[in-house]
Structures are given as structure tokens and as C-alpha cells.
Amino acid sequence: MRWLSHIDRTLLAIGLVLIAIYAAAMAHRKIMSVAAMEQFRSGQTSLQAAPDAGSPSASSPDFALWSPARVLHFKEALAKHSMPAIGILRIPSAHLEAPILEGTDEVALNEGVGHIAGTDSVGGIGNTGIAGHRDGFFRGLKDVQVGDAIQIETRQGPLTYTVDRILIVDPHDVTVLKAQGHASLTLVTCYPFYTLGSAPRRYIVQASRSKPGDSSRAETTTGESDGKQL
């Protein structure tokens, strides 16, 4: 039975090494995410943002829901290069905070969330699309509800949106990215959140720009499947 004891010790050693690597990667990602947001804020200050911009203080994103693979992908992306943030996305109800990067390639989505090409610019008056990985920054979308607030920090100042629709659609359904006739925000991630391999659907959170002093909450609607509200 001595050989079984050697196997046990070997497996234990491998497990401890993997845990150490995972912990180091999580710490590294957390530090670099905050650094990207601080770099954005530094640029915002250099552009002499308005004194009453009300920019919230930086806080470390919650990575408790992240998969180990996604954390390691983030570390690999940073080893290649670090992309400048064009804004900061924050959803207080989901404890979600992430730098917004330009584009939706793997580097951008491993470092933060990405602005979808062809949609309005971040903070624009049309429909702004932002994508993120379901096992990374956007796993927190599963906890978002209709009526929740979404905050965006831009070079021009902070903006607030109110969630008014949550949808599950086919991956080829791009109608959710069309202009809504008002300033809006569309968050896109894969669905289901917990599944092996490629996810067959897309989870969509849509929000409308809130007017100053508007504290009203949208009415919750229920339903499911392609193009239907949840």
C-alpha cells in the first residue's frame, strides 16, 4: 500500500500548487483591473472634468464568481499588452465594476468588458452595446433585476441607466443592438452562465438613460425565449 501513499502525497502537492497559481492570478487580475480604472480616472482629471462630476471612489471588483480559467486568461492577456479603458461600468446591485475597453476581441474581454463595434459610443445618445464573458465580469449579470441602476463613468462625467428589459436570445439575433429611439445601454453575455463548452444563447440586459432626479423603477415583466422578456 506504500505506493498509494506516494500517489496521495503527489496529488496533494499538485493540488496545493494549482491553488497557489489560482490565488496569485486572482490577486494579479484584481490589481490590474483597479489600475486600469485608476488610469482612466487620471486621464479624466487631466481633461479637467467638472467639479460636480460625482465620480465614485475606486473599489476592487468582486471576483468570487469567476472561473479559474477566466482568471488565467486575464493574466495571459495582460502579459501581451494592457489596453486603455474608455470608461468604467458599475452595477451596485450585482457588486460589479469593470473597465470598458474598445472592441470585443479576447484581449479586451479578458481584461474587462468591451464596447461592441457598430453601436453608439460609450455615453452616446443612441444604443451602446457592451459585451463581457459569462464566467468573468458579466457573470454578475445573473443577479441583475429590472429596475436596477447601471452607472457609466465617461470622460464627460457619470451617467446612470435603469434596467428595463432582460432577454434571452439566439446568438445571431442582433436586433437588440439596434437604436431604441433614446439613449440606451445593452449588455451582452453568453447563456447559460454555468455550462460546459460553448453557450448556445445570449443573455441581454437593456437599460435606458435616467434623467436627472428620476428615481422611478421600471415595471418587471416576465416571459422567456427568443426576443421575449424575462
CORURRA-V161545 format. One record per pair of residues at least 6 apart in sequence whose C-alpha atoms are under 7 Angstrom apart, sorted by the first residue. I is the first residue (numbers start at 1). GAP is how many residues later the second one is. Records with the same first field share a line. If there is no record, write none. Layout:
I=GAP / GAP
This chain:
22=46
25=46 / 47 / 50
26=45
29=42 / 45 / 46
30=30 / 31
33=66
34=26
36=48 / 49 / 63
37=48 / 51 / 62
40=45 / 46 / 47
44=111
49=107 / 108
53=104 / 105
54=104
55=103
61=35 / 36 / 37
62=33 / 34
65=74
66=69 / 70
67=68 / 69
70=65 / 66
73=37
74=36 / 37
77=30 / 33 / 34
83=18
84=17
85=14 / 15 / 16
86=14 / 15 / 16
87=12 / 13 / 65 / 66 / 67
88=10 / 11 / 12 / 64 / 65
89=8 / 9 / 10 / 11 / 62 / 63 / 64
90=6 / 7 / 8 / 60 / 61 / 62
91=6 / 58 / 59 / 60
93=51 / 55
94=46 / 47 / 49 / 50
96=44
98=14 / 15 / 39
99=13 / 14
100=12 / 13 / 14 / 15
101=7 / 11 / 12 / 13 / 14
102=12 / 13
103=11 / 12 / 13 / 14
104=10 / 11 / 12 / 27
108=6
109=23 / 24
112=25
113=17 / 18 / 19
114=16 / 17 / 18
115=14 / 15 / 16
116=13 / 14 / 15
119=8 / 9 / 10 / 58
120=6 / 7 / 8
121=7
122=6
123=31
124=59
125=57 / 58
126=53 / 56 / 57 / 58
127=50 / 51 / 52 / 53 / 56 / 57 / 58 / 59
128=56 / 57 / 58
129=48 / 56 / 57 / 58
130=56 / 57 / 58
131=56 / 57 / 58
132=6 / 56 / 57
133=56 / 57
134=55 / 56 / 59
135=58
138=51
139=54
146=17 / 18 / 19 / 72 / 74
147=15 / 16 / 17 / 70 / 71
148=14 / 15
149=11 / 12 / 13 / 14
150=10 / 11 / 12
151=7 / 8 / 9 / 10
152=6 / 7 / 8
153=6
160=49 / 50
161=46 / 47 / 48 / 49
162=45 / 46 / 47 / 48
163=42 / 43 / 44 / 45
164=42 / 43 / 44 / 54
165=40 / 41 / 42 / 64
166=38 / 39 / 40 / 63 / 64
167=36 / 37 / 38 / 60 / 61 / 62 / 63
168=33 / 34 / 35 / 36 / 56 / 57 / 58 / 59
169=32 / 33 / 34 / 56 / 57 / 58
170=31 / 32 / 56
171=30 / 31
177=9
183=25 / 26
184=23 / 24 / 25
185=21 / 22 / 23
186=18 / 19 / 20 / 21
187=17 / 18 / 19
188=14 / 15 / 16 / 17
189=13 / 14 / 15
190=9 / 11 / 12 / 13
191=8 / 9 / 10 / 11 / 12
192=7 / 9
221=8 / 9
222=7 / 8
223=6 / 7
224=6
